[in-house]
Amino acid sequence: MKVIGAGYGRTGTMSQKGALEQLGFGPCLHMIDVLRDPSLAAPWKAAAAGERVDWVAALDGWGSTIDWPACAFWEQHMEAFPDAKVLLSVRDKEAWHRSCLTTIYEAKEMAGRGELAGNTENAPAGVVLEMINGIIWDGTFHGRFLDKQYAFEVFDRHVAEVKAKVPADRLVVFEVSDGWGPLCEGLGVAVPDEPFPHLNDTAAFRQMLGMQPVSV
């Protein structure tokens, strides 16, 4: 494990997954991988329940993490992988909250009602949906994500905590709109010749899971 993702989902994490893998820090574990292989949910459910997880074993074969569920356990991962950098992705809070509402939150609601059929990706399996709800909506946001100001407080507190607890020589704070430069500088690697990947915007996410386009 070379890079620990500490930034919340919908801060450009799919783009960062592509970038990290392109830079040689792959494979990069992202929520999309858990959706594709529900067997990956087991250690995250255990961790959410307060059980001790052997992260070296659980993350064997992965070169980096990004997005939920991993970002909820960044402190444990820091201890398990003392040489890994910690990548904290940030984003304007209004844009972040709006993106969450129209993608992962709405998908969760639809899945709970049995309305999410899936398209290029399958709808979340029951075990994955349970894990998502436990870690993100009930865990991180305590069932109050729709209270925007509360969600902002959680977001700000998380960013401040990561910045305060991670030593400066291990921390990379990154906004995906800044592209390769800051990311490569922080990770100590050369900037690729290829364009920075920009993946999984709101329209792409909704199409992936068979959701109707957002009304303008």
N, C-alpha and C positions, 0 to 999 in steps of 0.2 A: 504494500500500500504506500503510494507516494504522495497522493493528494487527497485530503479530507474535505469534502464539501460541507460547509456550514451554513450556506445561504438557503433561505426558504424557496420552495417551489414557486414558479412563475416569476423568477428573477432572471430569466434567460437560461435556465438550467439545461434544456435540451441542446441549445446551441453550445453551451459549455461542455456538455458530454461529447459532442462532435469534435470540439476544439481539443479537449484533453486527449481524446483517442488519436487525433491527428498529430499531436505533439509527442506521442509515445507513452502517455500515462494511462493507457487502457489495458483491459476493458474497463469502462467506467460504469459503475452501478447507478442507475437512475430508476425512478418509479416505473418507467416504461418496461424495464426488464422484469420487474415483479409482476406487472400486468401480463406479460408474455409467459412467465413461468411462475405460477402461484406457489410452487414449492419453495421459492425464495422468501416467502412471507414468514416462515416459521421463526427464525431468530428475532425478527422485528416484533412479532407478537409477544414473544417471550420477554424481550427487553421492555416493552410497553407495560407488561404485567409486573415489572420489577424484578424479574429473574436475572441472575448473573449470566451473561453470554460470553463465551470465548470468541472474541471478535477476530482474533488471528485465524481461527479455524473457520468461522462463519464467512469471513471475507477472503478466504484463500482463493487465489486465482484472479482477484480483482485488483487493478492498479490504481483505481481512484473511485471516489463516490461523489455524488452530486444530487441535489433535490431531496425530497422526502422519499423514503423514511429515514435515510441515513443522517440527514442534517439535524434530526432530533436527538442524536446520540453523539454529537461531535466531540463532546468532552471525553466520553469513554474511548472514542477512537483515537483521540490525542494521546491518551495514556497507553493504548495498545500499540500504537505506531509512532513512537517518539521521534522518528526522523522524518515523518511526513509533513509537508506543508499543509496549512489550513486555508482553504479558499472561501472567502466570505463574499458572496455576490449580493449586491444591493441594487435598489431600484426606487424610483419615485413612488411613494406610498399610495397615492391616488391611483396611478396606473396599475400598480401591483394588485391592489384590492379589487379594482374593476376587472382585471384579467382573471383573478381567482374566481370571482363571482360568475363570470361567463364561461368558465372552463371547468376547473376541477370541482368547484362547489356545486354548480348546476349538474355536472355529471354524477356526482354523489347522490344528489336528490333524485335524479331520474333513475339511477340504478336501484335506489331504495324502493322506488315505486314499480320496478320491473319494466321501465320504459326505455332503457338504454340497450339497443340491439347490437351496437358495435358496427364498424365498417371495415377499414383497413386494419384495425386492431380490435380484439375482442373486448366486450364489456368486462368489467372487473369480476372475477370469480368471488364467491361469497367470502372465502377466507381472506382475500385481498381487500375486499370492501370493509370487512370487519377490522382489519389491521389499519386501513386508511382512517376510518372513523375514530378508532381508539387513539392513534398517534396524532393525527392532525386536528380534526374538528372537535373531538371531546377532550383530547389531551392538550395540545398546544393552545387552542383557542377556547377551551372550557365551554364549548357549546354556544359561544357568543360571537362567532365570526361575522354575523350580520350586523352587529353593533360595530360600525366602522371605526369609531374612536377607540373602542376597546381593542380591535384588531390592530390599529395603528400603535397602541401602547405596547402590545405584545411584540410587534415587529421591531419597534425602537429598542425595547428592552433586550431583545435577542441580539441585535446588532451591537449594542453597547456592551453586552456581556462578553461576546466573542472578542471584541476589540480589547477589552480589559484583561481577559484571561489568557489570550494567546500571545506568547512572546513575539516581539516585533520581527525577529528573524525567521519566524515560521508563518507569519500572517500575510496573506495576499488579499487585499480588499479590491473588488473588481466590479465594474458596471459593464454589462455586455455590449452596450453601445460604443464603448471605447475601443473595441476590437483587440487585435493581437498584441499591440505594444505593451500595455500595462500587465497583461496576463503573462506574456513571455518573460518580461523583465522580472516579475515577481517569482516565477518558477525557475528562472535561470536558464532559459533555453532560447535558441534562435527563432526569429520570426519567420514563419513559412512564406513561400512565394504565393501560395493559394489564398483566395479570399477567406475571411473569417466566416464560419458557418452561421447562418441565421435560420433557425429551425423552430417549428412548433409554435407559431403565433396563434392567436385566438381562432382564426378561421381554419388553420390546419388542424388544431386540436379538435375542434367541433366536427370537422369532416372525418377525422380519424375514428371517432367514436359514433359516427352516424347521427350527430346532433344537427338540428336545423341551423342555418346561418343566423347570426345575430341580426335582429331587426335594426335598421338605421333610423 
